[in-house]
Amino acid sequence: MAFAGLADRIIDRKVRGRAVAHLRQAGVRLPTFAELADPAASAVRVPAAVDPDAPAAANLFRVHWYNDAARRGRDAVPGYVELPSELTGIKARIVVALGERFPMIAAHKVLPAYACLVTRLITGGFDPTRHRAIWPSTGNYCRGGVAISRILGCRGVAVLPEGMSTERFAWLGRWVADAADIVRTPGTESNVKEIYDKCDELSRDETNVILNQFCEFANYLSHYVCTGRALERVFEDLGAPGSRRRLAAFVATTGSAGTLGAGDYLKSRHGTKIVAVEPVECPTLLANGYGAHNIQGIGDKHVPLIHNVMNTDLVVGVSDTSTDSLNALFNTEEGRRYLVERKQIDASIVAQMSRIGLSGLANVLAAIKTARHLELSEDDVMVTVATDSAALYASERDKTIAARFAGAFDRVAAAEVFGQHLAGIGSDHVLELGHHERRRIFNLGYFTWVEQQGVPLPDFDRRKDQGFWQGLQALVPAWDALIAEFNAESGVNSVGS
Ligand SMILES: Cc1ncc(COP(=O)(O)O)c(C=O)c1O
């Protein structure tokens, strides 16, 4: 099979030997996927003194959903916020798991970044003494990649559009060894083709290893195993088993479509419907469309190779006007005061809304639309994620306030935003997928992957069959065995401080 990154055994013993020696020297122990999926079952304890935002080897063992609010200790259940009906206007329960608790980048994309590199390291596909890890992204995956590269003591290069948020570039500036390791490509959010072109150019140098999240199945699998189980744990936390509660839908924006992998896990165990979310300004799945938008991290004008399209149940479009406006509502004093005083929403919930970044807001809005479309009831639970928090979008909030609200977000602005973008949300841009629509979206991927990127047609087509995706799951225990073997050889037993 031509897919990269799927080796389940050592392909180059010399390279792997160098990786073992390098990590021994650096004192890095690698967590298994099982440890990241269920950190309570791991013998490893990260000392609370380790700064969650430092490039410390111990932070690899915090690349999971169970970090506590301080991000130094661990909780039994992933951090989440449940949104009340006064806010959502629907009876079904919406629960948002918090990606901001992940270490170093305060976003869950550090999980797939680790998955994509570790699977290369343990099989001899990446030599940390001479390879550079290239991380194509729209902002968070490349930050995760740069953080993981730095811990492993190798060069990491971020490739991202020049139009991404100031906060992302400021973070990268602090973490890269050399300013040349931040490569800016033309455009903004949905200019992924330009990122691919740059990667193509970089790949001509054989010391560059491209870890393309859009076609790395380790990305899909890390979410299947870790995010899927974490969201199930959140669902279990909501009430006693045996109640009429149903895990009705999993809602996730699609960038690389890695997060959607959690939906395959939840569907296989709970019959959960999988809802893929995209910007209406770039309606690729809804209408084979294109366009620019500001829901950073999603909507990339193509169908990722790792998107299990034939298992996706609905596509929902959300406007960036809504997410930008809600970012202002939830992250200004006037907006918060309006929600508490006028809408009588619990102040503690209102305070939590700043834990949800732009794509998380898109998830919430898409969940509301889905509930309206499917007429979900109070017995229905919808789970989703906030990949990152509003902390990464303060500059975007200020731009919105300047451009749309004449520079001041007052009570009238708050009421307008609430009325138009929450209370007034209907079920527009919702598409339930039958076989024909699934095929249309699946076929759209042909132009990127077969025509542009040279994936052999039989491999491309193989992904239509659910057996292909189920077969991938066998890789995870094989990788875990290789990680255990790697750690045993490197002899690094503690995670240090
Ligand atoms: C903020 C944000 N939201 C959503 C996504 C989409 O997640 P995925 O790539 O798993 O589809 C990304 C991806 O980078 C992101 O950075």
PDBQT file of the ligand as one rigid body, heavy atoms in Angstrom, charges set to zero:
ROOT
HETATM    1  C1  LIG A 501      -8.337  25.561  15.972  1.00  0.00    +0.000 C 
HETATM    2  C2  LIG A 501      -8.568  24.334  15.157  1.00  0.00    +0.000 A 
HETATM    3  N1  LIG A 501      -9.801  23.855  15.084  1.00  0.00    +0.000 NA
HETATM    4  C3  LIG A 501     -10.090  22.773  14.351  1.00  0.00    +0.000 A 
HETATM    5  C4  LIG A 501      -9.105  22.104  13.662  1.00  0.00    +0.000 A 
HETATM    6  C5  LIG A 501      -9.486  20.925  12.826  1.00  0.00    +0.000 C 
HETATM    7  O1  LIG A 501      -9.071  19.737  13.423  1.00  0.00    +0.000 OA
HETATM    8  P1  LIG A 501      -8.663  18.528  12.514  1.00  0.00    +0.000 P 
HETATM    9  O2  LIG A 501      -7.400  18.917  11.796  1.00  0.00    +0.000 OA
HETATM   10  O3  LIG A 501      -8.436  17.404  13.465  1.00  0.00    +0.000 OA
HETATM   11  O4  LIG A 501      -9.784  18.294  11.567  1.00  0.00    +0.000 OA
HETATM   12  C6  LIG A 501      -7.791  22.567  13.722  1.00  0.00    +0.000 A 
HETATM   13  C7  LIG A 501      -6.720  21.908  12.982  1.00  0.00    +0.000 C 
HETATM   14  O5  LIG A 501      -5.602  22.335  12.945  1.00  0.00    +0.000 OA
HETATM   15  C8  LIG A 501      -7.506  23.700  14.504  1.00  0.00    +0.000 A 
HETATM   16  O6  LIG A 501      -6.275  24.191  14.606  1.00  0.00    +0.000 OA
ENDROOT
TORSDOF 0
